[in-house]
């Protein structure tokens, strides 16, 4: 008899804990839920999240038409920075996935800035033409922005939220059109500016 009472108490405690946890979820704010989901997708992608909020360092670089583009101008958008070179095999491999992400999310307020490492405009233009890429390529002719973002290996990517804060960064190839990547960007787009 005592065993039955003990077993019933254990079952009641477990049921109570489950009920409490499910109710607790209803009191978490929308922003907290988005942050938790974004954190989960960032982990799945291997994105190194920063421990504290950090403003993304501003920079200005020329695009392939010679127009100056600054990070500050992108405030209010989710910005995907990709540090790359035409001679880098993993960079070449992930570019089509970035193009698909760009096509999916450009109209929603996301922008891709592909920052090339010290190559000529003609080399980058030809690469973009061959691979049918339509997102923005920027020319880091002296490598200063690579240094600023500590892009010591290629490819290196960084994500900046709508408030201009660095969300995190990742080294190496990723499928940027995966469910996790698209969900991460959609969640960041849903956040307040």
N, C-alpha and C positions, 0 to 999 in steps of 0.2 A: 504494500500500500504506500509506504513512504517513497518507494522508487517511482510510482506513478505520479505522486504529488510533485516530486522533484522534476520529473520529465515534463509535467504540465507547466511548472514554473519556468523552465528553460524555454519551452515553446512560446509561452506568453511574453517572456523578455525579448526573444528574437523578433516576434511579431510586432511588439511595441517599438523596438529599434528600427525595424523596416518602415513602420508607419511614420515615425518621427523623421527619418531621413527623407522619405518621400514628401512629407509636408514641408520640411525645411527647404527643399528645392523650390517650392512655390513662393517663398519669401525672398529669394535671391533676385536682385534687380536684373533688368535686361542687359545692362552694361557688364555686370559680373558674369552672366551666362555667356555673353559674346567673348569676353576675355578668356574664360575657361575653355571654350570651344576653339578659339584661335590658338591658345597655348597648346592644346592637344594636337592640332594640325601642324603647328610649328615643330613640335617634337617629332612627329611622324616624318617630316621632311628633313629632320636633322638640323634645323635652324637653331643656332646658338642665340638664345634670348638674353638680353642684357638684364642685369640684376637691378639696375635703377634706370629711370627715365633719362635719356640723353638726347639732346637736340642733335639732329644729323648735321654734320659740318657742311656749310654752304660752299658752293663752288660755281664757277662759270666756265663752260667749254663751248667750242664751236661745233655745230652739227655739220652734216655733209654739204649743206648749201652755204655755209659760212655764217649762219645766224648764231648769235650767242645765246646759249640756254643756261639758266641758273636753276639750282635746286629750289631756291626761295620762291621762284615764279610758280612752282608746282604745288605750293601750299593749298590745302583743300582737296588734294588728290592722294591716292595711295601710289607711292612711287617704288618701282622695282629697279634697283641699280644692279647692273651686271657688268663686271670687269672681265674683259676678254681680249683675245687676239686671233687673227686669221690662221695662225700656225698652231693653234692649240686644239688637239683632237676632241677633248671633252667639251670645249666651247662650241665647236662645230656641231657636235652631237646634240647639245641642248638647245641650240638656236631654233629649230623647228617647233619645239615644245613652247618656247617663249613666244613665238609668232602666234600659235594657237591661243595662248593665254591672252595675248594682246588683242586678237580678234574678238575673243569672248568678252573682255572686260573694259576695253577702251571707252565705249560709250557710257559706261557706268562711273567713270572717274578714276580709272587706273592708268598709269603711264609707265612705259618701260624706257629706261635710258641705258643703252648699251655703250659703256665707256671703253673705247679701244686703247690699247697700250702701244703708243709711239709708232704707229704705222701711218702711211701716207693716206690722204683722202682718196686717191685713186684705188689703192689696195682695198680699202673698206667699202667704197662704192661698188667695186667689182664683186666683192664677197656678198654684199647685200643683194645685188642684181642676180647673181648665180643662185642664191638660196631663197630668193623671192621674199625678202624680209621687209616689213613696212613700219616697224617701230623705229624710234629715234636712235641713231648712232651718234655718239659724241667722240671727239678726238682729243685724247690726253697726250699731246705731243711731247711734253717734258716729263710726264709721269708723276706730276705733283698731286693729282687727285688720287692716283693709286696709293701714293705714300700717305695722303691724308686719311684714307680709309683702310690703310694697312692691308692692301690686297697683295700679299706676298706670294700667293699661288693662284693659278688660273684653272677654271673660272672661279670667281668669288662673287657672290651675290649678297645684296643687302636690301632690306625692306624698310621703307619709311612710311609712317602713318600720315593721316590727313593733317595732323597737328605739327608735322615736321620733325617727329621724334623717331629715332632709330629703333625699330622693333627688334631686329636681330640680323645676323649674317650667317652665311654658310659657304664653305669651301667645296669645290668639286661639282660634278655633274648632278643635276636633279631633273626629273620630269616635271616641268613647270605647268603641264597641262593635266596632271594627275588630279583625282578628286580632292585630295588633301590640299594641294596648292590652290586650286580654284576656290575651295571653301575658305581657306585662310584669307585670300584676297577679298572674297565677298563679305566675310565677317569684318575685315578691316574697313571696307567701304561702308558698312552699316553703322560703324562707330560715329559718334559726334565729332565735329571738327574742333 
